[in-house]
């Protein structure tokens, strides 16, 4: 199950990077927003952590449908947050863009 743990850890790292990308672009970085981000990361990554714990501690294999569902949910959230973070990071104000092209 080494490949399972590697994929799980890389998924969690990518999820953390996407959340940090969103946090880095926030206008005011307060402790409340950081704690909300940490709570959201914990809530999203909890199913993956619980499956990783079950695989690590039990002798029998858990159902592959459970693992697949957990990864599907986690990867969907990773894609949404990563696209949102990229959008917020490289966002251009439309009013600034229209001022550039005016003569």
N, C-alpha and C positions, 0 to 999 in steps of 0.2 A: 504494500500500500504506500510505498514511498512516492510514487507518481501522483497519487491522490493528495498526499500532504503538500507536495510541491505545487500542484495546481491550485489547491485551496489557499496556500500562503500567497501565491502570486495574485489570485483573485482579491484577497483582502488588501494587498498592497495597492493594487490598481484602484480599488474602492476608496482607500484612504487618500491616494493622490487626487482622485477626482473631487472628493470633498474638500481637500486643502486647496485645490484650484478654485473652487467656488468661494471659499473663505478668503483667499488672497485678494479677490477682486471686490469684496464688500467695501462699502464706503467707510463705515465706522466699525472697527473691529473691537467689539466689547466682550467682556467676560461672559455675558449672557448669551451672545451669539456663538461664542466658542463652546460653551457648555451645551447649547442646543445642538450644535454640530456633532459633538462627542456623543450625545444621547442618540441622535439619529444614526450615527455610524454604528453604535452598539445595537440598536434595534434592527438595523438592516443586516448586520453581520452575525447576529445571534443564531439564526438557524444553521449557518455554516459552521460556527464554532461548536454547536451542539452535535452536529453530524461528525465533525472531526473528533470530538471527545468520545462519541460512541464507537467509532472505528478504532480509535487508539486503545480503549479500555476493554472492549468485549472480545471474546474469542471467536464468536460467530460473525458471519457477514450480515450486514444490514441490507435491507431491500434496495436494489438498484433504482427502483422508481422513486424512492425517498431521496436518494442522492441526486438523481436527475432533476427532481422538482426543486430541490434546494439550490442547485447550481443554476437552473433556469431563472429562478426568482432573483438570485444574487447577480447574475450576469445582466439581466434586464435592468436592474437598478444601476449597475455599473455603467452600462451604455447610456442610460438616461442622464445620470449625473455627470458623466464625462462629456457628453454632448452639451449639456447645460453649462458646464464649466468652461468649455472651449468657446461657446457662444458668448458668455459673459466676459471672458478674457479678451477676445478679439472683436468686441462689439464696437461699431462705429456709429456715432450719433448722426442721424439723418440730416439734422439742421446744420451740423458742421460740414458734412459732405456737400450739401447744396451750396454752402458759402464758398467752397473751394472752386466750384465750377462757374460761379457767377463772374461776369466781367464788368 
